[in-house]
Amino acid sequence: MLQAIIFDYDGTISKTMERQYKWFQYWWNHEINKEKVKGRDFPYKNFKSFMEMFNEKINHVDWVQNVYNFLGLSSDLKDLNHPVWVNYRNFCLEHPSNLYPGIKQAIKEIWEMGRLSKNPDFNTSLRLGINTNSSWEVVYNDLQKYNLLKYFDSFVTEETLHKFYGEGDFNAIRKPSNISLALAMGFLGSEGAFTLHVGDTLSDLIASKNIIRLNSGHPENLISVGVTWGYESAVEGKERARSVLEGGIEVSGQKRIYFDYVIDNPLELVEIVKKYMKE
């Protein structure tokens, strides 16, 4: 019986990349960067061209810091007192991101399906969680706008992960990672074989496999669902996104791994959940 569903947030529930594009335009024109940009216009005239650069830069050590460095903008993401943090937080709170079409309906139907019923074997409600690098303050603001808060039972966010960073390393366990999912499963009280993980990147797929919790000799694999409407789709479209996600990825020391499911529409997730609720 399915116990829990862990949702990636950015690119799965919310169109946060559109907000990222607007944010970097805003930060480019901020007073703090006046001397750095020297009156030049923001170099990316459309969302697609920005996303091509963004996706290339974040797939390296230092993650989003690479984007700031490439654009030559003021930032130090390892310094939580740097002005970029408070400005970004305030920008996000003033500009809630939009949801992907159909995702609210899917979450609502799944939540209703997972309530206690006459079935005596199903004596714990299906629990829903969020796993993201974003701050809870920002995610809370977005979910509150769309009346989605009541459907979720727990979260792993920037604040959660900061408590576990080793030796001050900002990137030590940033999501997606096995550790962030282990934390999410702990909060939800679920086991890997009975937990869905819904994400939009191959990194989400990697994070779903070989999760170590209490016993290093018994790693857990989550049921992985790749969605085509997220990051890859923003650049190449859904057909290309499906090709990338269905192709899986080689992992060092392992055979090639694949998503258990790849879907094009949030309502397809409802059908997957129905299947596992019956087992």
Backbone bond lengths (Angstrom), bond angles and torsions (degrees), N, CA, C in turn:
res aa  C-N    CA-C-N  psi(-1)  N-CA   C-N-CA  omega(-1)  CA-C   N-CA-C  phi
1 M - - - 1.464 - - 1.526 109.76 -
2 L 1.313 116.26 131.73 1.463 121.11 -179.84 1.527 110.52 -61.88
3 Q 1.337 116.16 134.13 1.463 120.93 -177.54 1.529 113.31 -104.95
4 A 1.328 116.60 -36.58 1.475 118.70 -173.24 1.525 111.11 -158.21
5 I 1.336 114.63 159.58 1.467 122.50 173.64 1.523 107.72 -129.85
6 I 1.329 116.05 126.45 1.465 121.43 176.99 1.524 107.98 -106.73
7 F 1.325 115.95 121.03 1.456 122.10 -178.30 1.527 110.67 -102.00
8 D 1.315 116.33 128.03 1.455 119.72 160.21 1.535 105.96 -62.14
9 Y 1.323 117.92 151.58 1.464 119.77 -178.67 1.524 111.97 -101.22
10 D 1.327 115.52 -57.60 1.467 120.61 -177.38 1.524 110.06 -71.74
11 G 1.325 116.89 120.44 1.449 120.14 178.51 1.516 114.46 85.81
12 T 1.328 117.20 -3.04 1.465 121.11 178.73 1.522 111.05 -120.88
13 I 1.327 116.41 -50.81 1.464 121.24 175.24 1.525 110.26 -96.66
14 S 1.314 115.46 -43.70 1.460 120.54 -170.07 1.524 112.99 -122.67
15 K 1.322 115.75 144.84 1.466 122.44 178.01 1.529 110.42 -81.84
16 T 1.298 116.12 58.92 1.463 119.21 -174.75 1.519 113.50 -69.80
17 M 1.344 117.23 -19.98 1.457 118.16 179.53 1.527 111.82 -68.07
18 E 1.311 117.16 -29.83 1.464 119.34 175.64 1.523 109.51 -64.30
19 R 1.324 115.97 -37.01 1.469 119.95 177.07 1.524 110.37 -70.04
20 Q 1.338 117.15 -36.51 1.462 119.99 177.06 1.518 111.28 -59.90
21 Y 1.317 116.76 -42.35 1.460 121.76 178.56 1.526 110.21 -59.60
22 K 1.324 115.94 -46.14 1.467 120.16 179.42 1.527 111.15 -67.24
23 W 1.343 115.56 -35.70 1.456 119.31 179.21 1.519 111.41 -63.48
24 F 1.307 118.66 -47.12 1.458 120.36 -177.91 1.530 111.35 -66.74
25 Q 1.324 117.25 -30.47 1.465 119.78 172.78 1.533 109.94 -64.60
26 Y 1.332 114.24 -44.67 1.477 119.96 179.99 1.526 110.44 -62.95
27 W 1.335 118.19 -46.94 1.455 122.15 -176.40 1.530 110.73 -67.71
28 W 1.320 116.39 -33.74 1.468 121.07 175.95 1.528 110.47 -58.49
29 N 1.317 116.34 -40.17 1.464 121.48 -176.46 1.522 113.50 -93.32
30 H 1.339 117.10 3.77 1.459 120.73 179.46 1.527 110.39 -71.17
31 E 1.311 116.16 149.91 1.460 122.49 -178.44 1.528 112.28 -54.75
32 I 1.333 116.50 -35.34 1.463 120.67 -176.82 1.531 111.94 -63.29
33 N 1.334 117.37 -23.38 1.466 121.41 -178.28 1.525 113.37 -105.39
34 K 1.322 116.44 10.52 1.463 121.22 -175.38 1.521 112.21 -55.75
35 E 1.321 117.12 -46.03 1.459 120.31 -178.51 1.523 112.17 -73.08
36 K 1.327 117.04 -26.93 1.457 120.84 -177.58 1.530 112.02 -76.22
37 V 1.337 117.10 -39.02 1.470 119.02 -176.84 1.522 112.22 -88.61
38 K 1.338 116.57 -18.79 1.473 122.58 174.50 1.531 112.92 50.88
39 G 1.327 115.79 44.43 1.456 120.43 174.70 1.510 115.67 78.28
40 R 1.340 117.38 0.79 1.471 120.33 179.81 1.525 110.77 -74.04
41 D 1.327 116.38 150.67 1.458 121.70 176.17 1.524 110.04 -76.72
42 F 1.314 116.71 154.13 1.459 121.24 175.62 1.525 108.33 -56.50
43 P 1.339 118.26 129.18 1.474 120.60 -169.46 1.522 116.67 -73.69
44 Y 1.335 119.04 -8.95 1.466 120.54 -177.53 1.521 109.78 -112.29
45 K 1.324 115.11 111.91 1.465 121.15 -172.60 1.523 113.73 -84.37
46 N 1.332 116.41 -12.77 1.464 118.86 178.75 1.517 109.90 -145.13
47 F 1.311 114.78 163.07 1.454 122.34 -175.46 1.532 112.19 -62.75
48 K 1.322 117.62 -41.47 1.463 120.95 -176.94 1.523 111.49 -62.40
49 S 1.324 117.57 -45.58 1.463 119.70 -178.69 1.526 110.75 -65.42
50 F 1.333 116.62 -36.26 1.467 120.35 176.42 1.524 110.46 -64.11
51 M 1.348 117.11 -44.64 1.451 121.53 -178.13 1.523 112.13 -63.51
52 E 1.324 117.27 -35.77 1.464 120.07 177.94 1.524 109.92 -60.46
53 M 1.320 116.46 -45.18 1.459 120.71 177.92 1.526 110.51 -67.01
54 F 1.313 117.59 -47.13 1.458 122.67 -175.93 1.529 111.07 -59.23
55 N 1.335 116.91 -48.81 1.464 120.73 -178.65 1.523 112.22 -62.26
56 E 1.337 116.11 -35.67 1.461 119.32 178.95 1.524 110.83 -69.36
57 K 1.314 117.15 -40.79 1.462 120.68 -174.50 1.524 113.27 -74.82
58 I 1.329 118.38 -34.10 1.468 119.07 -174.00 1.531 112.14 -78.84
59 N 1.329 117.94 -12.02 1.464 119.72 -179.76 1.519 112.09 -87.02
60 H 1.321 115.50 38.73 1.462 121.66 178.81 1.526 108.22 -143.23
61 V 1.324 115.37 167.93 1.461 120.18 176.23 1.533 109.25 -54.43
62 D 1.305 116.46 141.22 1.476 125.51 -179.51 1.516 112.79 84.13
63 W 1.339 117.94 -5.60 1.457 121.11 164.20 1.528 111.93 53.53
64 V 1.361 119.00 -124.93 1.466 121.94 -173.92 1.529 111.86 -66.56
65 Q 1.328 116.85 -23.36 1.468 119.01 176.95 1.519 110.56 -55.60
66 N 1.334 116.82 -32.00 1.463 120.65 178.52 1.525 112.26 -61.60
67 V 1.326 116.39 -34.12 1.469 120.80 -179.81 1.528 109.72 -68.09
68 Y 1.325 116.21 -46.69 1.468 119.94 177.61 1.527 110.39 -60.23
69 N 1.326 116.51 -44.00 1.462 120.17 -179.08 1.528 111.29 -63.75
70 F 1.323 116.40 -42.60 1.457 121.08 -179.41 1.525 111.30 -62.79
71 L 1.338 116.35 -39.42 1.465 120.51 179.69 1.527 112.00 -81.59
72 G 1.331 116.23 -12.08 1.461 120.02 179.70 1.515 113.21 74.61
73 L 1.337 116.82 33.36 1.457 121.32 -176.69 1.525 111.12 -101.98
74 S 1.318 115.47 151.92 1.456 121.74 -179.56 1.528 110.76 -64.67
75 S 1.327 116.29 125.27 1.466 120.50 176.24 1.513 109.48 -175.49
76 D 1.326 115.61 152.90 1.459 123.33 168.64 1.516 105.12 -152.79
77 L 1.315 116.38 92.49 1.456 120.52 -172.66 1.520 113.33 -69.74
78 K 1.331 116.95 -11.75 1.460 120.03 174.82 1.528 111.54 -82.62
79 D 1.316 116.53 -15.13 1.465 122.42 179.97 1.530 108.83 -103.53
80 L 1.319 116.25 102.19 1.464 120.34 -176.46 1.528 112.37 -67.95
81 N 1.330 117.21 -9.11 1.463 120.56 177.25 1.528 112.66 -95.08
82 H 1.324 116.64 -2.06 1.463 119.35 179.01 1.538 108.94 -66.16
83 P 1.336 117.86 141.48 1.475 121.23 -178.41 1.521 115.22 -56.11
84 V 1.338 117.72 -22.33 1.455 119.90 -179.21 1.530 111.07 -60.34
85 W 1.327 117.08 -33.37 1.466 120.29 -176.36 1.521 112.27 -68.00
86 V 1.321 117.56 -53.09 1.462 119.61 -177.68 1.518 111.05 -66.85
87 N 1.335 117.09 -34.60 1.466 119.85 178.14 1.530 111.19 -67.84
88 Y 1.320 116.17 -41.04 1.470 119.62 179.29 1.526 110.84 -65.95
89 R 1.326 115.95 -43.76 1.471 119.43 179.33 1.516 110.84 -59.95
90 N 1.325 116.69 -47.38 1.464 120.19 -179.27 1.524 111.48 -63.87
91 F 1.338 116.39 -38.33 1.465 120.06 178.31 1.523 110.17 -62.11
92 C 1.328 116.89 -45.31 1.467 120.31 -179.20 1.518 111.94 -64.79
93 L 1.314 116.85 -39.15 1.462 120.05 179.41 1.523 111.56 -66.47
94 E 1.318 116.02 -31.61 1.467 120.52 178.99 1.531 112.06 -83.79
95 H 1.349 116.68 -15.29 1.464 120.84 -177.84 1.527 109.66 -131.45
96 P 1.339 118.12 73.82 1.478 119.93 177.27 1.523 110.33 -55.22
97 S 1.316 115.64 139.26 1.473 118.79 -179.52 1.523 110.26 -79.52
98 N 1.323 115.84 158.77 1.463 121.79 -179.89 1.522 110.71 -87.16
99 L 1.329 115.92 153.91 1.458 121.29 176.21 1.523 110.21 -85.78
100 Y 1.333 115.74 154.96 1.459 119.33 172.09 1.526 108.95 -72.86
101 P 1.324 117.66 143.10 1.465 121.26 -179.33 1.533 111.35 -55.50
102 G 1.312 116.25 130.60 1.454 121.89 176.07 1.516 115.26 88.95
103 I 1.345 118.51 -13.53 1.460 119.64 -174.80 1.524 111.51 -70.48
104 K 1.315 118.23 -37.02 1.460 119.51 179.54 1.527 110.41 -65.17
105 Q 1.322 117.14 -44.05 1.459 120.58 179.37 1.526 110.59 -61.64
106 A 1.336 116.54 -42.24 1.462 120.52 -179.59 1.524 111.21 -62.97
107 I 1.326 117.23 -46.15 1.466 121.04 -180.00 1.523 110.42 -62.24
108 K 1.317 116.64 -42.41 1.464 121.10 179.58 1.532 110.86 -61.74
109 E 1.337 117.37 -46.62 1.461 120.82 -178.67 1.524 111.20 -65.30
110 I 1.326 116.69 -39.97 1.466 120.57 179.31 1.523 110.28 -65.48
111 W 1.313 116.61 -43.61 1.467 120.88 179.31 1.535 110.68 -61.14
112 E 1.332 117.03 -45.31 1.460 120.57 -179.87 1.531 110.98 -64.68
113 M 1.326 116.35 -37.94 1.455 121.75 179.11 1.529 111.32 -64.52
114 G 1.318 116.10 -29.51 1.457 120.92 -174.52 1.505 115.99 -92.55
115 R 1.337 117.46 8.85 1.467 119.35 177.23 1.527 109.93 -76.15
116 L 1.311 117.37 163.55 1.459 122.02 179.09 1.526 110.27 -60.54
117 S 1.332 115.08 142.67 1.461 120.79 -177.22 1.527 110.44 -135.13
118 K 1.328 115.74 -168.20 1.459 120.66 179.07 1.525 112.09 -73.20
119 N 1.314 117.18 -16.30 1.457 121.92 -178.65 1.540 109.96 -67.06
120 P 1.347 118.03 112.69 1.468 119.86 -176.93 1.525 113.80 -70.02
121 D 1.351 116.88 -15.04 1.453 120.12 178.54 1.530 112.57 -79.69
122 F 1.327 115.45 -16.90 1.469 120.54 -177.34 1.526 107.67 -107.89
123 N 1.345 115.29 81.18 1.461 119.54 -172.84 1.527 114.00 -103.67
124 T 1.330 116.44 12.42 1.465 122.14 173.96 1.517 108.57 -137.80
125 S 1.306 117.65 131.49 1.463 121.17 -178.91 1.526 111.24 -61.58
126 L 1.327 116.26 149.40 1.456 121.54 172.68 1.526 108.15 -66.01
127 R 1.328 116.32 128.52 1.467 120.44 -176.27 1.526 110.87 -105.17
128 L 1.323 115.84 141.92 1.463 122.20 -179.28 1.524 109.77 -116.91
129 G 1.326 116.66 135.59 1.454 120.71 179.60 1.516 111.80 -134.15
130 I 1.326 115.41 163.16 1.469 122.87 178.79 1.520 109.04 -118.33
131 N 1.334 116.57 139.11 1.454 123.06 178.99 1.525 108.12 -128.90
132 T 1.331 117.43 113.31 1.464 120.42 -172.52 1.519 111.40 -154.63
133 N 1.336 116.23 157.93 1.459 121.53 171.46 1.518 112.24 -84.96
134 S 1.313 117.18 -13.87 1.460 121.48 -178.86 1.525 110.45 -68.11
135 S 1.323 116.40 162.02 1.461 119.87 178.55 1.520 109.98 -79.39
136 W 1.321 115.78 149.60 1.459 120.48 179.48 1.523 110.41 -63.37
137 E 1.316 117.80 -35.04 1.458 120.83 179.02 1.527 110.78 -57.09
138 V 1.328 116.77 -42.84 1.467 121.42 -179.22 1.524 110.63 -72.59
139 V 1.343 116.82 -46.55 1.462 120.65 -179.53 1.527 110.01 -62.98
140 Y 1.318 116.48 -43.40 1.468 121.18 178.25 1.523 110.63 -56.88
141 N 1.327 116.11 -44.06 1.458 121.13 -179.69 1.532 111.11 -62.04
142 D 1.339 116.21 -42.54 1.470 120.82 178.95 1.525 110.58 -64.67
143 L 1.338 116.61 -49.30 1.467 120.80 -176.88 1.522 111.59 -65.06
144 Q 1.318 115.64 -36.13 1.466 119.78 179.43 1.525 110.75 -64.28
145 K 1.326 116.10 -39.16 1.463 120.11 179.95 1.528 111.08 -59.14
146 Y 1.318 116.67 -37.62 1.465 120.70 -175.75 1.535 112.91 -101.92
147 N 1.333 116.80 11.78 1.461 122.17 176.62 1.532 111.67 57.69
148 L 1.328 116.48 44.60 1.461 121.52 -179.60 1.528 113.40 -107.56
149 L 1.319 118.07 -7.85 1.459 120.79 -174.09 1.519 112.81 -57.31
150 K 1.322 116.69 -39.43 1.468 120.88 -173.14 1.518 113.34 -65.68
151 Y 1.335 117.34 -15.48 1.452 119.61 -176.50 1.527 113.64 -87.26
152 F 1.335 117.49 -9.98 1.461 120.30 -175.22 1.520 111.78 -109.70
153 D 1.341 113.87 144.17 1.465 120.45 -176.21 1.523 113.44 -102.43
154 S 1.327 118.09 -24.52 1.459 119.99 -179.60 1.525 110.02 -161.74
155 F 1.326 116.13 174.23 1.466 120.76 -179.95 1.518 110.28 -151.52
156 V 1.314 114.99 152.22 1.460 123.09 164.90 1.517 105.18 -120.32
157 T 1.325 116.42 116.83 1.452 121.72 -175.92 1.535 110.10 -130.95
158 E 1.314 115.08 -173.19 1.459 120.46 178.77 1.519 111.54 -52.50
159 E 1.338 116.73 -43.72 1.458 120.78 -178.22 1.526 111.29 -62.64
160 T 1.338 116.48 -40.18 1.459 120.83 179.27 1.517 110.24 -63.80
161 L 1.330 116.12 -47.67 1.452 120.85 -175.41 1.524 112.68 -67.61
162 H 1.333 117.09 -31.58 1.464 119.90 179.54 1.529 111.15 -60.44
163 K 1.318 116.81 -27.89 1.466 120.52 -178.87 1.524 112.21 -72.47
164 F 1.335 116.18 -14.22 1.456 120.15 -175.30 1.519 113.60 -115.32
165 Y 1.335 118.67 0.19 1.461 120.63 -179.32 1.526 110.34 -60.89
166 G 1.327 115.79 132.95 1.452 119.81 179.78 1.504 112.54 -93.83
167 E 1.320 116.88 133.83 1.468 122.81 175.65 1.522 112.38 53.57
168 G 1.327 116.84 32.04 1.453 120.52 178.20 1.503 114.78 70.68
169 D 1.340 117.58 12.71 1.458 121.08 -178.54 1.511 109.98 -79.20
170 F 1.321 116.74 109.92 1.468 122.17 -175.72 1.522 112.08 -59.88
171 N 1.326 117.00 -32.11 1.461 120.75 -175.15 1.527 113.21 -95.86
172 A 1.328 117.88 7.19 1.461 120.66 -171.52 1.518 113.08 -53.65
173 I 1.328 118.52 -48.84 1.467 119.69 -177.87 1.524 111.29 -136.18
174 R 1.329 116.56 32.07 1.451 117.37 -179.56 1.523 110.37 -58.24
175 K 1.293 114.73 146.82 1.448 121.30 179.17 1.535 109.80 -72.87
176 P 1.375 120.45 143.62 1.464 125.43 0.78 1.523 112.04 -80.77
177 S 1.310 116.55 139.07 1.454 121.40 176.08 1.510 108.64 -155.45
178 N 1.333 115.32 160.39 1.455 119.90 175.70 1.528 110.80 -59.53
179 I 1.341 115.39 -37.70 1.463 119.40 -176.19 1.519 111.34 -68.04
180 S 1.335 117.43 -42.64 1.470 118.84 -179.67 1.521 110.65 -63.93
181 L 1.337 117.51 -35.90 1.458 120.26 177.38 1.525 111.52 -72.83
182 A 1.321 117.81 -34.29 1.462 120.35 175.26 1.527 109.90 -62.29
183 L 1.323 115.81 -41.58 1.469 119.78 176.61 1.522 110.90 -62.80
184 A 1.342 116.14 -44.90 1.465 120.38 -179.17 1.522 111.16 -60.69
185 M 1.330 116.89 -43.07 1.466 120.81 178.66 1.517 111.14 -64.54
186 G 1.328 116.41 -37.17 1.462 120.12 177.12 1.515 111.88 -62.81
187 F 1.336 116.22 -44.24 1.466 119.99 179.28 1.530 111.85 -64.79
188 L 1.338 115.86 -35.28 1.461 120.68 -177.77 1.521 112.59 -86.19
189 G 1.324 117.06 -13.87 1.459 121.01 -178.80 1.513 112.65 67.33
190 S 1.327 117.02 39.63 1.460 120.55 -175.73 1.523 111.49 -118.23
191 E 1.343 115.53 162.59 1.454 123.34 176.71 1.524 109.15 -106.00
192 G 1.329 116.38 149.18 1.454 120.67 -175.10 1.510 114.60 -55.51
193 A 1.318 117.46 -43.36 1.465 121.42 -176.79 1.527 112.33 -66.35
194 F 1.331 116.58 -14.56 1.461 121.21 -177.78 1.528 111.78 -120.92
195 T 1.346 115.01 25.37 1.468 120.64 -178.34 1.519 109.71 -128.37
196 L 1.329 116.59 127.99 1.460 121.90 173.12 1.521 109.28 -87.92
197 H 1.331 116.82 139.97 1.466 121.07 171.79 1.517 107.57 -120.61
198 V 1.324 116.47 120.49 1.465 122.03 -174.59 1.524 108.84 -110.51
199 G 1.343 116.81 118.06 1.458 120.35 -178.71 1.515 111.49 -149.13
200 D 1.321 116.34 175.18 1.473 120.29 -172.35 1.518 114.39 -121.29
201 T 1.337 118.37 8.18 1.458 120.18 -178.91 1.526 110.97 -133.47
202 L 1.317 116.27 162.54 1.460 120.96 175.95 1.529 110.92 -66.59
203 S 1.320 116.70 -25.37 1.464 119.86 175.32 1.527 110.61 -64.73
204 D 1.338 116.45 -36.23 1.471 119.80 175.61 1.522 110.56 -63.80
205 L 1.334 116.22 -37.55 1.458 120.50 177.76 1.526 110.68 -62.99
206 I 1.320 117.15 -48.82 1.463 121.30 -179.90 1.530 110.65 -57.82
207 A 1.324 115.78 -42.51 1.462 120.46 -177.78 1.521 112.08 -65.11
208 S 1.341 117.57 -23.74 1.462 121.74 -177.76 1.523 113.44 -75.66
209 K 1.339 116.34 -13.00 1.462 120.65 -172.83 1.531 112.37 -106.57
210 N 1.331 114.97 144.77 1.473 122.48 173.77 1.525 112.78 55.32
211 I 1.309 116.25 51.65 1.460 122.10 178.44 1.530 109.23 -83.13
212 I 1.320 115.32 123.39 1.461 121.01 -179.89 1.528 109.07 -98.21
213 R 1.313 114.84 128.59 1.473 118.20 175.90 1.537 108.63 -120.09
214 L 1.313 117.67 -98.37 1.462 119.66 -175.38 1.523 112.96 -88.97
215 N 1.329 117.36 -24.61 1.456 120.35 -175.56 1.526 109.87 -125.46
216 S 1.327 117.00 108.47 1.465 120.72 -176.54 1.521 112.41 -65.59
217 G 1.334 117.16 -18.60 1.449 120.47 179.29 1.513 113.99 -84.19
218 H 1.313 116.77 -5.32 1.463 120.66 -178.22 1.532 110.80 -133.55
219 P 1.340 116.94 72.82 1.477 119.78 177.90 1.525 110.45 -65.76
220 E 1.314 115.73 152.91 1.458 121.59 -178.16 1.521 111.31 -112.32
221 N 1.324 115.91 142.29 1.457 122.29 174.65 1.518 109.44 -112.62
222 L 1.329 116.63 130.47 1.455 120.73 176.67 1.524 110.14 -85.37
223 I 1.312 116.97 161.37 1.461 122.37 172.47 1.523 105.89 -79.11
224 S 1.314 117.29 114.03 1.466 120.66 -170.61 1.526 112.02 -99.51
225 V 1.327 115.18 134.69 1.466 122.63 178.83 1.524 108.15 -125.22
226 G 1.331 117.18 117.44 1.457 121.57 176.69 1.516 110.73 -96.33
227 V 1.329 117.39 134.39 1.466 121.23 -179.26 1.527 109.65 -110.80
228 T 1.325 116.05 138.13 1.468 120.30 -172.41 1.522 113.78 -90.26
229 W 1.323 118.26 -0.62 1.472 119.11 -174.75 1.534 112.65 -94.84
230 G 1.326 118.78 8.27 1.460 120.88 -174.87 1.510 115.35 -95.19
231 Y 1.332 117.28 -130.02 1.459 122.91 -171.18 1.527 113.24 -61.29
232 E 1.330 116.37 -49.50 1.457 119.10 -177.71 1.524 111.08 -60.94
233 S 1.328 116.54 -40.25 1.460 121.32 -179.02 1.524 111.66 -64.44
234 A 1.333 116.49 -33.02 1.466 120.35 -178.29 1.522 111.88 -61.73
235 V 1.331 116.83 -25.74 1.467 120.97 -178.68 1.524 111.87 -100.06
236 E 1.323 116.52 -50.47 1.463 120.84 -169.62 1.526 114.72 -109.97
237 G 1.329 117.89 -10.09 1.459 120.66 -176.15 1.519 112.14 93.98
238 K 1.331 116.31 168.90 1.459 120.68 -172.40 1.523 113.52 -67.43
239 E 1.326 117.50 -34.59 1.470 119.03 -179.12 1.520 110.90 -63.59
240 R 1.318 115.97 -44.14 1.460 120.66 177.88 1.530 109.86 -66.42
241 A 1.337 117.11 -40.85 1.459 121.09 179.19 1.523 110.56 -60.50
242 R 1.335 116.15 -43.33 1.468 120.11 179.08 1.527 110.02 -62.44
243 S 1.317 117.23 -42.50 1.462 120.86 179.71 1.523 111.12 -60.15
244 V 1.332 116.44 -43.85 1.467 121.21 -179.66 1.526 110.31 -65.55
245 L 1.313 117.47 -47.76 1.456 120.91 -175.84 1.527 111.85 -69.42
246 E 1.320 116.97 -39.90 1.468 119.97 179.19 1.520 112.22 -69.35
247 G 1.327 116.32 -24.99 1.458 120.24 -178.87 1.508 114.21 -72.05
248 G 1.344 116.96 -15.51 1.452 120.08 179.90 1.517 112.46 66.06
249 I 1.331 115.93 -162.69 1.464 119.75 -176.35 1.522 110.80 -154.98
250 E 1.324 115.36 145.64 1.457 120.99 175.33 1.523 108.85 -79.30
251 V 1.314 116.21 133.00 1.464 121.35 177.73 1.526 107.74 -118.31
252 S 1.307 116.38 130.98 1.457 121.26 -176.68 1.527 111.41 -53.02
253 G 1.319 115.01 128.52 1.451 120.17 177.56 1.517 114.63 79.39
254 Q 1.349 117.07 2.65 1.459 120.82 -179.61 1.530 109.03 -131.04
255 K 1.311 115.40 168.32 1.453 119.23 172.15 1.525 107.85 -78.05
256 R 1.311 117.39 167.08 1.460 122.07 179.99 1.524 109.56 -59.29
257 I 1.323 116.90 137.65 1.461 120.60 -178.81 1.524 109.89 -111.90
258 Y 1.336 115.19 153.97 1.460 121.37 -175.95 1.530 110.56 -137.18
259 F 1.331 115.84 153.70 1.453 120.08 170.64 1.525 108.86 -64.45
260 D 1.314 116.44 146.76 1.467 120.38 173.60 1.525 110.47 -70.96
261 Y 1.327 115.84 -32.44 1.456 121.68 178.86 1.528 108.58 -143.76
262 V 1.326 116.07 146.56 1.468 122.13 169.66 1.523 106.24 -127.52
263 I 1.325 117.19 125.79 1.464 120.96 -174.61 1.525 111.24 -125.51
264 D 1.336 115.12 153.92 1.465 122.11 -177.86 1.529 113.16 -107.10
265 N 1.314 116.68 -11.61 1.462 121.15 -174.78 1.523 109.43 -142.00
266 P 1.336 118.66 134.90 1.469 120.52 -178.92 1.522 114.66 -54.13
267 L 1.331 117.39 -31.45 1.460 119.27 -178.42 1.531 112.14 -69.67
268 E 1.346 117.69 -18.65 1.457 120.12 173.59 1.527 110.62 -65.04
269 L 1.328 116.17 -28.25 1.461 120.16 178.48 1.525 110.42 -65.57
270 V 1.320 116.87 -34.12 1.469 121.05 178.61 1.525 109.56 -59.02
271 E 1.327 116.80 -43.17 1.462 121.00 -178.64 1.527 111.37 -66.85
272 I 1.333 116.75 -37.11 1.467 120.19 177.02 1.522 110.41 -63.83
273 V 1.319 115.93 -43.53 1.464 120.27 178.96 1.529 110.70 -63.17
274 K 1.315 117.78 -41.42 1.468 121.20 178.26 1.523 110.74 -56.58
275 K 1.336 115.24 -42.68 1.459 119.83 179.54 1.526 111.73 -58.76
276 Y 1.326 116.07 -47.36 1.461 119.77 -176.55 1.531 112.41 -76.05
277 M 1.308 117.04 -24.10 1.465 119.56 177.20 1.528 111.18 -69.90
278 K 1.316 116.69 -23.81 1.474 121.17 -178.86 1.512 112.36 -86.17
279 E 1.338 116.23 -17.17 1.464 119.16 -176.17 1.534 111.84 -83.98
